Amino acid sequence: MERVLRGLAEITLEEVAKTFPDGTEAVSSFDLDIADGSLMVLVGPSGCGKTTLLRMVAGLEDITAGQVRIGGKVVNEIPPKDRDIAMVFQNYALYPHMSVYDNIGYGLKLRKVNKRERDRLIRQAARTLGLGDQLLKKPRALSGGQRQRVAMGRAIVRQPEAFLMDEPLSNLDAKLRVQMRTEISRIQRDVQVTTIYVTHDQTEAMTMGDRVAVMKKGELQQVDAPQSLYEHPENLFVAGFIGSPSMNLVEAALDASDGHLFVEFGGTRLHLGHDVRGRRRGIEGYIGRRIILGIRPEDMEDASMVGAAPIDRRMLVTVDVKEAMGSEIYAHFEVDAPPVLTEDTKELAIDAGEEVLEELEEEAGTNWVARLNPRTRAREGGRVELVVDTQNLHFFDAATGAAIYENAQPETPGRAL
Amino acid sequence: MSVTSADVRARPERARTRRKPSAGGSKKWVAWAFLAPAAVIIGALIIYPTIDTIAQSFQNESRQFVGVDNYKAITESPRILTAIRNTFIWVVVAPALITGFGLIVAVLTERVSYTTAIRVVLFMPIAISGLAAGVLWRLTYEPDPERGALNVVIGSVVNLVGGPGAYPDATVLPEAPVQETSDGALAARSTVRPGESAEIGLVNVLDEEIPAGATQASEPQASGDSIPVVVWRDFKPGGGEPGVIEEGELGLPGAVVELTDASGEVVATQTTGPDGSVSFSGVGDGPFKAQIAASTFSPGFEGIEWLGSSLVTPALILAFFWMSVGFAVVIIGGGLSALPRDVLEAARVDGANEWQTFRLVTVPLMRPVIGVVFVTLTINVLKIFDLVYVLAPGASQDEANVIGVEMFRTAFSERNFGVGAAVAVLLFILVIPIMALNLRNFRRES
């Protein structure tokens, strides 16, 4: 597609809030900058307000407070039809009584683009999306993937200032979803239109976004490039939400002896080297206190697979379930320490399903997952020694859930976990 | 998934047990036994009467075959032709009007609060029988502007603009030097010039028509170039002398007095004061004639004959509209709430304004529902009987005639069963294509 010359179309949200008539606060004081031509993913568990936020940008939902600017212009009071945005809906929202051709061309027709130009643009968009042969069909004659493409076509044909996508892939089967994911990324890169992409799927968020904004209960948790989110989550919620399988969490004690720093939980004692302490000076302030320790599944490995694995960074576990993924093996095991129960982890458990939360509250031990080399000899029910890559450990304040990087947070004696 | 050998073995056995109780012929017999009561009722009450009606339409009173004479009679009776014409008007106007209006109201009520309450209120007339509605609308259409609700409303508006005159029934004594002009004004016969005066005495003025502030009339006194005119009640208890202003005869305030020139053009207008006098000056040399304007005698709004022969069919359609619009609103409203919300939102984002969204998305998506409403209304209109029969007064019954009423009148009031049956068959034939359309719609939906 050709890129039409236009002004910068960055989208800025400034202290945007939404309160529904019944008093529910869906979004509270939300700030976000989306650079021109970039793809921003809004991700969070269902009910976190991400769709509401998108609909406010689209103009389908009134803005209770704050400002939304598109291309520098405040659009709070501008109706959707005059915002020059295109939206892709979760259920595609195709016009069932119109052919594919008319579905794609409807926006152009409303904007009084002349017939020849319209025809050219529709055919071009259809070609881009591989819909060339489907133009005369009605939506109900199309497969899910084709409908998805028509919905995309309807958006790109207008060359709007911004694309708003509301979980556009959630109704597709897994294989098609991966395929369309790549395709949407490609199209977005080609046309370079500022895009907000809402999803609850962290994999989509990680793979598609230039930047990802993680939301929880209507509040922004962290905005960053996907890899940064993964490596430097700012709090427990982001740490637990981003990554699949998710980060293993446990409440641990931090203590020092002979100038060495150890983190201890459920019978395991890991030595923290100077490199860790150098990068996370904040943890010095937590010595002798309880903290929350996070370990990514890939930061554990079968000790027998690693040459010269340091002896002071190991944990001995019993494998409950082994999932062979081909290129890797997920080993599920239980750590003999109570699960971390903070507001963040509860929110994550609710997202995974109510039963998970109940389980979490009853459980005495914590279920962990390690991602092991497929050649591991670990068996279900067998014991295996894991070596932990302590360089990539994550630490969180037990009371606030904030990640510990540079500075220690003062102890808050009143708040027990 | 694995299929165990036990599963495989179990299958034919299950099938055998299921077939067991339904042993061949007995099943058919049982089915017919269950169908029999319904079949008898349908046969006796629907199929037989239908066939018999068709047969009768080719027979005379003594049930002898007369060929197509009854149908010929239809084409020769102006009353029946009126019925066919009216039914045609009903079918063309009523369903489209009600469906269109219902669609608009349904869309609008969806945007305000108390949607359900509004729709329930609109729906209520459906619960009223056509007969009761007929009586109700008879009262509404009452021509007397004091009693018929519709005429009361219209009258109060009309009277705001130009109400009745001050003395609607007033007239003059036959011997008075006054004549009525072609437009209803009362003019003095003699002409006046500046310095002269005129007086017009009215009779048949009721005491209650005279405003409380009216005072004794007095002989007009002309002076200089003024033209005084007096309007008074030329009557006092006990009689008095006609044409003379006497003690006890009141001036008539509020009468509109005009001066006309030789060509009949009005050159000046004034309204009389408490003593019934006005005085014109500076109007030129004349000669003039003094007259009381027609508006003084205007009777005001007298009520529209809604059920008179010229308006009766539109009036009936309005009553039917009132009865049926709720049905359209509720059914279409139900369809609207089932519309996919995101499609409408997609249209708004695509750049459609409210009207475009309505016309290009809502209406096409609603087509099946609109079709059902339209067809249902068409059938209701074709068979309409009670409303017309009750609401149209005897005098305009012929003008209001529709096929349903005509069938009843011919067959049962006039005991002319052959022609009545022919009219019924005609109605039947008219309904068939619409029924077919309806069935096709239903089938397409499922």
Chai-1 contact restraints between the chains, C-beta under 6 A:
chainA,res_idxA,chainB,res_idxB,connection_type,confidence,min_distance_angstrom,max_distance_angstrom,comment,restraint_id
A,A58,B,V349,contact,1.0,0.0,6.0,A-B,restraint_1
A,L60,B,E345,contact,1.0,0.0,6.0,A-B,restraint_2
A,P80,B,R348,contact,1.0,0.0,6.0,A-B,restraint_3
A,P80,B,V349,contact,1.0,0.0,6.0,A-B,restraint_4
A,K81,B,R348,contact,1.0,0.0,6.0,A-B,restraint_5
A,K81,B,G351,contact,1.0,0.0,6.0,A-B,restraint_6
A,M87,B,V349,contact,1.0,0.0,6.0,A-B,restraint_7
A,F89,B,D342,contact,1.0,0.0,6.0,A-B,restraint_8
A,N91,B,D342,contact,1.0,0.0,6.0,A-B,restraint_9
A,A93,B,D342,contact,1.0,0.0,6.0,A-B,restraint_10
A,A93,B,V343,contact,1.0,0.0,6.0,A-B,restraint_11
A,A93,B,A346,contact,1.0,0.0,6.0,A-B,restraint_12
A,H97,B,P364,contact,1.0,0.0,6.0,A-B,restraint_13
A,Y106,B,D350,contact,1.0,0.0,6.0,A-B,restraint_14
A,G107,B,D350,contact,1.0,0.0,6.0,A-B,restraint_15
A,G107,B,G351,contact,1.0,0.0,6.0,A-B,restraint_16
A,L110,B,G351,contact,1.0,0.0,6.0,A-B,restraint_17
A,L110,B,A352,contact,1.0,0.0,6.0,A-B,restraint_18
A,R111,B,G351,contact,1.0,0.0,6.0,A-B,restraint_19
